[in-house]
Amino acid sequence: RIEYGLEEGDTVETGQRFGIVKFGSRMDLLVPPSVDLNVNEGQTVRAGTTVLGRLSNAESPAASPSRPAATVSDTSASPSCRSSAS
């Protein structure tokens, strides 16, 4: 079960925690192909500790403590992405 406290239009700051995955639930993370991943499939990661990947300088958002990193948008129509690797 995934619980989060965001609504469409809410601002999310860099490093802000906004939810929790409970009871061993799975979460799919969609990233652009240009992201340099720091983790491998099946690797255990920890929220707020594990750096999953890095954006190239051309794609990095200009986020700072005074500027939000992102705004929440409605993703209910987005397709799910699953790894085809076994």
C-alpha positions as CSV (number, residue, x, y, z in Angstrom):
1,R,0.0,0.0,0.0
2,I,1.3,3.4,-0.9
3,E,0.3,6.5,1.1
4,Y,1.0,10.0,0.1
5,G,-0.2,13.4,1.1
6,L,0.0,15.4,-2.1
7,E,-2.7,16.9,-4.2
8,E,-2.4,18.0,-7.9
9,G,-0.7,21.4,-8.0
10,D,1.2,21.0,-4.7
11,T,4.8,22.0,-4.8
12,V,7.5,19.4,-3.9
13,E,10.9,20.6,-2.7
14,T,14.2,18.8,-3.4
15,G,14.7,16.1,-0.8
16,Q,11.1,16.4,0.6
17,R,9.5,13.3,1.8
18,F,5.9,13.0,0.6
19,G,4.8,9.5,1.1
20,I,5.5,6.0,2.3
21,V,5.4,2.5,0.7
22,K,4.0,0.1,3.3
23,F,4.0,-3.7,3.6
24,G,6.6,-4.4,1.0
25,S,4.6,-2.8,-1.9
26,R,6.2,-2.3,-5.2
27,M,6.7,1.1,-6.8
28,D,7.6,1.7,-10.5
29,L,9.8,4.8,-11.1
30,L,9.7,6.3,-14.6
31,V,13.0,8.0,-15.6
32,P,14.2,9.5,-18.9
33,P,16.6,7.3,-20.9
34,S,19.3,9.9,-20.5
35,V,19.5,9.4,-16.7
36,D,22.7,7.7,-15.5
37,L,21.4,5.1,-13.0
38,N,23.4,4.4,-9.9
39,V,21.4,1.3,-8.9
40,N,20.9,-2.2,-10.4
41,E,17.6,-4.1,-10.9
42,G,16.8,-6.0,-7.7
43,Q,19.0,-3.8,-5.5
44,T,17.6,-2.7,-2.1
45,V,17.3,1.0,-1.9
46,R,16.6,3.3,1.1
47,A,14.5,6.5,0.9
48,G,16.4,9.6,1.6
49,T,19.8,7.7,1.4
50,T,20.2,5.9,-1.9
51,V,20.9,8.1,-5.0
52,L,19.0,6.3,-7.8
53,G,20.5,8.2,-10.7
54,R,21.8,11.6,-12.0
55,L,20.4,13.8,-14.7
56,S,22.8,15.3,-17.2
57,N,23.6,19.0,-16.7
58,A,21.4,19.9,-19.6
59,E,18.4,18.3,-18.0
60,S,19.0,19.1,-14.3
61,P,16.3,21.3,-12.8
62,A,17.5,24.5,-11.3
63,A,16.3,23.4,-7.9
64,S,17.5,25.1,-4.7
65,P,16.1,25.5,-1.2
66,S,14.3,28.6,-2.4
67,R,13.1,27.2,-5.7
68,P,10.8,24.1,-5.9
69,A,12.1,21.1,-7.8
70,A,8.7,20.0,-9.2
71,T,5.0,20.5,-9.1
72,V,2.7,17.5,-8.7
73,S,0.6,16.8,-11.8
74,D,-2.2,14.3,-12.5
75,T,-0.5,11.0,-13.6
76,S,-3.6,8.8,-13.5
77,A,-3.6,8.7,-17.3
78,S,0.1,7.8,-17.6
79,P,0.9,4.3,-18.7
80,S,2.6,1.9,-16.3
81,C,6.2,0.9,-17.0
82,R,7.6,-2.5,-16.1
83,S,11.0,-4.0,-16.7
84,S,11.0,-6.7,-19.3
85,A,14.1,-8.3,-17.7
86,S,13.6,-11.6,-15.8
